[in-house]
Amino acid sequence: MLYSATNMALTMTNEAYLSILECQLYPEGSPLNYGLVNSIQSAKRTSVKHCDNINFYQRILHHEIDSLQQARLLTSQKVVTSGKQFIYVWDLKNTLVRSENERPAAQIKLALDDSSSSIIGPALCVAKNKQIVVNGAENGYLALWNLADYQTGSNQRALMPRNKNKITEDPTNKILSCDCKEDSTNISCTSSRGNVIIWDYRTNKIAQNVEKAHKAAAMSCHMNPHKEHYLLTSSADGIIEWWDTRKMKNVFKNSEPSPLSTFKQHQSSVNKVSWSPHNNELFASCSDDCSVIIWNTEGINKNNNDKQEGAKFKHTGHRQKVLDIAWHPDPEFSKTIASVSPFVSHHGVSGLLQVWRPNINIDLMNKNCR
């Protein structure tokens, strides 16, 4: 699993590193099946670790040494990272270097346009099978690159987007997150004004634009990988909303947004929501309140006003705000989650990665969420 978090890769020397971690996990039912599988502090020196079964596989000094915004796994050997000027595609087989200060070369660079004024935004997503990369730029555009357009051996400085669409005209209304699916041409995104937007890149048209879907900044979105029309969004006021995109009210009809259900148990900003890749009813959320909650939507009464309904388990192992989460992609570890938070010490700010699984049957239990 690969994690990323804005402003967490900076060391005391203001150098941005991408850490690739190798982790040995134990199957459920194993005598070594601990609740907290691994916990590791990401620091510049590879010797700083809390577990014997986790190792630094690679540490890459980023091209933009003062900026590493996000990282996403494209394949088992390819990683996409975003700086401020470019998005980079790394081939991990060709990034090994001879010394710590040597900077490897990215395989492909992606740019918004030919100018140097356009700035890459924090929203980044990939569709692995389609080789598609999407970014929500600082200038309000959603930009889509197809890596199949890159010509190996060419002299092109950077690959330009195949599609772009101006999502927001207001320069203060920033695109904060985006998500795409393998079997859909829709890209969902959220903004700092609480808007939820769905862009169909095949037709290059806005399919949905729900203004003020959240009363605060909409921090995250994730489309259900199993059910085509289900979408989760979260906001800075601790609210999670579950949508059916066929029933989202369009602002052009002057109607109020109507999510299927609203969840409220976090006490602060919900920074990430993520559907389980193995169960179409489960999702996880992480928050500034230092917790991760696993939810089950099965059997939820969509007309019920109980916003804590569906919460199954709360992980409280972090002492700082939790910025990112990821489910393990292997069905054998279907309930294993990685979560990351800042780690503050006298050396500065680094990152703390925890890999864990709940110690209950989250499909059945509801009383262990505290």
C-alpha positions as CSV (number, residue, x, y, z in Angstrom):
1,M,0.0,0.0,0.0
2,L,1.2,3.5,-0.8
3,Y,0.3,6.5,1.2
4,S,0.5,10.2,0.6
5,A,-0.3,13.4,2.5
6,T,0.2,17.1,1.6
7,N,3.2,18.7,3.3
8,M,4.3,15.5,5.1
9,A,7.3,14.7,2.9
10,L,9.3,17.7,3.9
11,T,12.4,17.1,6.0
12,M,14.5,19.6,7.9
13,T,16.4,20.4,4.8
14,N,13.2,21.1,2.8
15,E,13.8,18.1,0.6
16,A,10.8,16.1,-0.6
17,Y,11.1,12.3,-0.5
18,L,8.8,9.5,-1.7
19,S,9.1,6.5,0.5
20,I,8.2,3.0,-0.9
21,L,7.5,0.6,1.9
22,E,7.6,-3.2,1.9
23,C,5.4,-4.8,4.5
24,Q,5.0,-8.5,5.5
25,L,1.4,-9.1,6.6
26,Y,-0.2,-12.1,8.3
27,P,-3.4,-13.6,7.1
28,E,-6.5,-13.4,9.3
29,G,-6.5,-16.4,11.7
30,S,-2.7,-16.5,12.0
31,P,-1.3,-16.6,15.6
32,L,0.5,-13.4,14.6
33,N,-2.7,-11.6,13.6
34,Y,-2.2,-8.5,15.7
35,G,-4.8,-5.7,15.8
36,L,-2.1,-3.1,14.9
37,V,-0.1,-4.9,12.3
38,N,2.6,-2.3,11.8
39,S,3.5,1.2,12.9
40,I,6.3,3.1,11.3
41,Q,7.8,6.6,11.5
42,S,8.8,8.0,8.1
43,A,12.0,9.9,8.5
44,K,15.0,10.5,6.3
45,R,17.1,7.8,7.9
46,T,15.9,4.3,7.0
47,S,16.8,2.9,10.4
48,V,13.9,4.7,12.2
49,K,11.2,2.0,12.3
50,H,8.9,0.4,14.9
51,C,8.5,-3.1,13.4
52,D,10.8,-5.9,12.2
53,N,8.5,-7.0,9.3
54,I,8.4,-3.6,7.5
55,N,11.3,-2.2,5.5
56,F,12.0,0.8,3.3
57,Y,12.0,-0.7,-0.2
58,Q,13.0,2.6,-1.9
59,R,13.3,6.3,-1.1
60,I,13.1,8.6,-4.0
61,L,14.3,12.2,-3.9
62,H,11.5,14.1,-5.7
63,H,12.3,16.3,-8.7
64,E,10.6,19.3,-7.1
65,I,12.6,19.2,-3.9
66,D,10.3,21.6,-2.0
67,S,7.0,20.1,-3.2
68,L,5.5,16.6,-3.1
69,Q,1.7,16.9,-2.9
70,Q,0.3,13.4,-3.6
71,A,1.3,9.9,-4.6
72,R,-0.8,7.2,-6.2
73,L,0.0,3.7,-7.2
74,L,-0.6,3.1,-10.9
75,T,0.8,-0.5,-11.2
76,S,2.9,-2.6,-8.9
77,Q,6.0,-1.0,-10.5
78,K,4.7,2.5,-11.4
79,V,3.9,5.4,-9.1
80,V,2.4,8.8,-10.0
81,T,3.4,11.8,-7.9
82,S,2.4,15.5,-8.1
83,G,4.5,18.6,-7.5
84,K,3.5,22.1,-8.2
85,Q,4.8,22.3,-11.8
86,F,4.5,18.8,-13.1
87,I,3.0,15.4,-12.4
88,Y,5.6,12.6,-12.6
89,V,5.3,8.9,-13.5
90,W,8.0,6.8,-11.9
91,D,9.1,3.3,-13.0
92,L,10.3,1.8,-9.7
93,K,12.6,-0.7,-11.5
94,N,14.6,2.2,-12.9
95,T,14.7,4.6,-10.0
96,L,17.5,2.9,-7.9
97,V,20.3,5.4,-7.3
98,R,23.9,5.1,-6.1
99,S,23.8,7.7,-3.4
100,E,21.1,9.3,-1.2
101,N,21.5,12.7,-2.8
102,E,21.3,11.5,-6.3
103,R,17.9,12.4,-8.0
104,P,16.5,9.7,-10.3
105,A,14.8,10.5,-13.5
106,A,11.0,10.2,-13.8
107,Q,9.8,8.1,-16.8
108,I,7.1,10.6,-17.9
109,K,6.3,14.2,-16.9
110,L,2.8,15.6,-17.3
111,A,2.1,19.3,-17.6
112,L,-1.1,21.4,-17.7
113,D,0.0,23.5,-20.7
114,D,3.1,25.0,-22.3
115,S,3.3,27.9,-19.8
116,S,5.0,27.8,-16.5
117,S,2.3,29.7,-14.7
118,S,-0.3,26.9,-14.4
119,I,0.0,25.1,-11.0
120,I,-0.8,21.5,-10.3
121,G,-3.5,21.2,-7.6
122,P,-3.7,18.8,-4.6
123,A,-6.5,16.7,-6.2
124,L,-5.0,13.6,-7.9
125,C,-6.5,10.3,-9.0
126,V,-5.6,7.4,-11.4
127,A,-7.6,4.8,-13.4
128,K,-5.0,2.0,-13.4
129,N,-6.4,-0.2,-16.3
130,K,-7.0,2.8,-18.5
131,Q,-3.6,4.4,-17.7
132,I,-5.5,7.7,-17.0
133,V,-4.3,10.4,-14.6
134,V,-6.6,13.3,-13.5
135,N,-5.7,16.4,-11.6
136,G,-7.7,19.3,-10.2
137,A,-5.5,22.3,-11.1
138,E,-5.2,25.5,-9.1
139,N,-6.8,27.5,-12.0
140,G,-10.1,25.6,-11.7
141,Y,-9.6,23.1,-14.5
142,L,-10.0,19.3,-14.3
143,A,-7.3,17.9,-16.6
144,L,-7.0,14.3,-17.8
145,W,-3.9,12.7,-19.3
146,N,-3.9,9.3,-21.1
147,L,-0.4,7.8,-20.7
148,A,-0.9,5.8,-23.9
149,D,-0.4,9.2,-25.7
150,Y,3.2,9.3,-24.5
151,Q,5.6,8.3,-27.3
152,T,8.6,6.5,-25.8
153,G,11.9,8.0,-27.0
154,S,10.3,11.2,-28.1
155,N,11.8,14.6,-27.3
156,Q,8.6,16.0,-25.9
157,R,9.3,18.0,-22.7
158,A,6.0,16.9,-21.1
159,L,2.8,15.2,-22.0
160,M,-0.2,17.6,-22.3
161,P,-3.7,16.7,-21.2
162,R,-6.0,14.9,-23.6
163,N,-9.1,16.6,-22.0
164,K,-9.6,19.7,-19.9
165,N,-12.7,21.4,-18.5
166,K,-13.1,24.5,-16.4
167,I,-14.9,23.3,-13.3
168,T,-14.9,26.5,-11.2
169,E,-14.6,30.1,-12.3
170,D,-14.1,31.5,-8.9
171,P,-10.4,31.5,-8.1
172,T,-11.1,31.1,-4.4
173,N,-13.2,28.0,-5.0
174,K,-10.4,25.3,-5.2
175,I,-10.8,21.7,-6.3
176,L,-9.8,19.7,-3.3
177,S,-10.4,16.1,-4.4
178,C,-11.2,14.0,-7.5
179,D,-11.9,10.4,-8.2
180,C,-12.4,8.2,-11.3
181,K,-13.5,4.6,-12.0
182,E,-12.2,2.0,-14.4
183,D,-15.6,1.3,-15.9
184,S,-16.9,4.9,-16.2
185,T,-16.1,8.1,-18.1
186,N,-17.3,10.1,-15.1
187,I,-14.9,12.0,-12.9
188,S,-16.2,13.2,-9.5
189,C,-14.6,16.2,-7.7
190,T,-15.3,18.4,-4.7
191,S,-14.4,22.0,-3.9
192,S,-13.6,24.3,-1.1
193,R,-17.1,25.9,-1.4
194,G,-18.7,22.6,-0.6
195,N,-19.6,21.8,-4.2
196,V,-19.8,18.3,-5.7
197,I,-19.2,18.1,-9.5
198,I,-19.3,15.2,-11.9
199,W,-17.6,15.6,-15.3
200,D,-18.1,13.2,-18.2
201,Y,-14.7,13.4,-20.0
202,R,-16.1,11.5,-23.0
203,T,-18.6,14.2,-23.8
204,N,-16.5,16.9,-22.0
205,K,-19.7,18.1,-20.3
206,I,-20.7,18.6,-16.6
207,A,-23.1,15.9,-15.7
208,Q,-23.9,17.1,-12.2
209,N,-23.0,20.3,-10.4
210,V,-24.4,20.4,-6.9
211,E,-23.6,23.7,-5.2
212,K,-23.2,23.7,-1.5
213,A,-23.7,20.0,-1.2
214,H,-21.8,20.5,2.0
215,K,-22.0,23.6,4.2
216,A,-18.2,23.5,4.6
217,A,-15.3,22.7,2.3
218,A,-15.8,19.3,0.6
219,M,-12.6,17.5,1.4
220,S,-12.9,14.1,-0.3
221,C,-14.9,12.0,-2.7
222,H,-14.9,8.3,-3.7
223,M,-17.1,6.5,-6.2
224,N,-18.1,2.9,-5.2
225,P,-16.1,0.4,-7.3
226,H,-18.9,-2.1,-7.2
227,K,-22.1,0.0,-7.5
228,E,-22.0,2.4,-10.5
229,H,-24.0,5.3,-9.1
230,Y,-22.9,5.4,-5.4
231,L,-20.7,8.3,-4.3
232,L,-19.3,9.3,-0.9
233,T,-18.3,12.9,-0.1
234,S,-16.9,14.4,3.1
235,S,-16.4,17.8,4.5
236,A,-14.5,20.0,6.9
237,D,-17.4,20.1,9.4
238,G,-17.2,16.3,10.0
239,I,-20.1,15.3,7.7
240,I,-20.1,12.4,5.3
241,E,-22.7,12.1,2.6
242,W,-23.7,9.1,0.6
243,W,-25.2,9.9,-2.9
244,D,-26.9,8.2,-5.7
245,T,-25.7,10.2,-8.7
246,R,-28.9,9.4,-10.6
247,K,-30.8,11.3,-7.9
248,M,-28.5,14.2,-7.2
249,K,-30.4,17.4,-7.6
250,N,-28.9,19.7,-10.3
251,V,-28.4,23.3,-9.4
252,F,-29.6,24.4,-12.8
253,K,-33.1,23.2,-11.6
254,N,-32.8,25.3,-8.5
255,S,-33.4,22.4,-6.2
256,E,-31.8,21.4,-2.9
257,P,-29.2,18.5,-2.9
258,S,-30.6,15.3,-1.4
259,P,-28.1,12.6,-0.4
260,L,-29.2,9.1,0.4
261,S,-27.9,9.3,3.9
262,T,-25.7,11.6,6.1
263,F,-23.2,10.3,8.6
264,K,-21.8,12.3,11.6
265,Q,-19.7,10.7,14.2
266,H,-16.3,12.5,13.5
267,Q,-15.8,15.5,15.7
268,S,-13.7,17.4,13.1
269,S,-12.8,17.6,9.4
270,V,-13.2,14.3,7.5
271,N,-10.1,14.3,5.3
272,K,-10.7,11.1,3.3
273,V,-13.5,8.6,2.6
274,S,-12.8,5.3,0.9
275,W,-15.2,2.4,-0.2
276,S,-13.8,-1.1,0.5
277,P,-12.6,-2.7,-2.7
278,H,-13.9,-6.0,-1.4
279,N,-17.3,-5.2,0.0
280,N,-19.8,-2.8,-1.6
281,E,-21.4,-1.9,1.7
282,L,-18.3,-1.0,3.7
283,F,-16.4,2.3,3.7
284,A,-13.7,3.9,5.9
285,S,-13.2,7.6,6.9
286,C,-10.4,9.4,8.6
287,S,-10.4,12.8,10.4
288,D,-8.6,15.6,12.2
289,D,-10.1,14.1,15.4
290,C,-7.3,11.5,15.2
291,S,-9.6,8.6,14.4
292,V,-10.5,6.2,11.6
293,I,-14.1,4.8,11.4
294,I,-15.3,1.8,9.5
295,W,-18.9,2.1,8.4
296,N,-21.5,-0.5,7.1
297,T,-24.3,0.9,4.9
298,E,-26.2,-2.4,4.7
299,G,-29.7,-2.1,6.1
300,I,-29.4,1.6,6.8
301,N,-32.7,3.4,7.0
302,K,-32.1,6.2,4.5
303,N,-34.9,8.2,6.1
304,N,-33.5,7.9,9.6
305,N,-32.0,11.1,11.1
306,D,-29.6,9.1,13.3
307,K,-26.3,10.3,11.8
308,Q,-24.3,7.7,13.8
309,E,-26.1,4.8,12.3
310,G,-23.7,2.5,10.3
311,A,-20.6,3.2,12.4
312,K,-19.0,-0.2,13.2
313,F,-15.5,0.3,14.5
314,K,-13.3,3.3,15.5
315,H,-9.5,3.1,15.4
316,T,-8.0,5.5,17.8
317,G,-4.3,4.6,17.5
318,H,-3.2,8.0,16.1
319,R,-2.3,11.0,18.3
320,Q,-2.4,13.5,15.4
321,K,-4.9,14.2,12.7
322,V,-5.3,11.3,10.2
323,L,-4.8,12.6,6.7
324,D,-5.1,9.6,4.5
325,I,-6.3,5.9,4.5
326,A,-6.1,3.0,2.1
327,W,-7.6,-0.5,2.1
328,H,-5.4,-3.4,1.2
329,P,-6.1,-4.5,-2.4
330,D,-5.6,-8.2,-1.7
331,P,-8.9,-10.1,-0.7
332,E,-6.8,-12.2,1.7
333,F,-6.3,-8.9,3.7
334,S,-9.8,-7.5,3.0
335,K,-10.1,-5.8,6.4
336,T,-6.6,-4.4,6.6
337,I,-6.2,-0.6,6.4
338,A,-3.3,1.7,6.3
339,S,-3.6,5.2,7.9
340,V,-1.2,8.0,8.1
341,S,-0.8,11.1,10.3
342,P,1.9,13.7,10.9
343,F,4.6,12.8,13.4
344,V,6.0,15.8,15.3
345,S,9.3,15.6,17.1
346,H,12.3,17.8,17.8
347,H,13.6,16.8,14.3
348,G,10.6,18.4,12.7
349,V,7.5,17.0,11.0
350,S,7.6,13.6,9.4
351,G,4.9,10.9,9.0
352,L,3.5,8.0,11.0
353,L,2.1,5.1,9.0
354,Q,-0.1,2.5,10.8
355,V,-1.2,-0.7,9.1
356,W,-4.0,-2.4,11.1
357,R,-7.2,-4.4,11.1
358,P,-10.1,-4.3,13.5
359,N,-10.3,-6.9,16.2
360,I,-14.0,-7.6,15.6
361,N,-16.2,-8.8,12.8
362,I,-17.1,-5.5,11.3
363,D,-19.8,-7.1,9.2
364,L,-21.9,-7.9,12.3
365,M,-20.8,-5.8,15.3
366,N,-22.1,-2.3,15.9
367,K,-21.3,-1.7,19.6
368,N,-17.6,-1.3,19.4
369,C,-17.6,2.1,17.9
370,R,-16.8,4.5,20.7
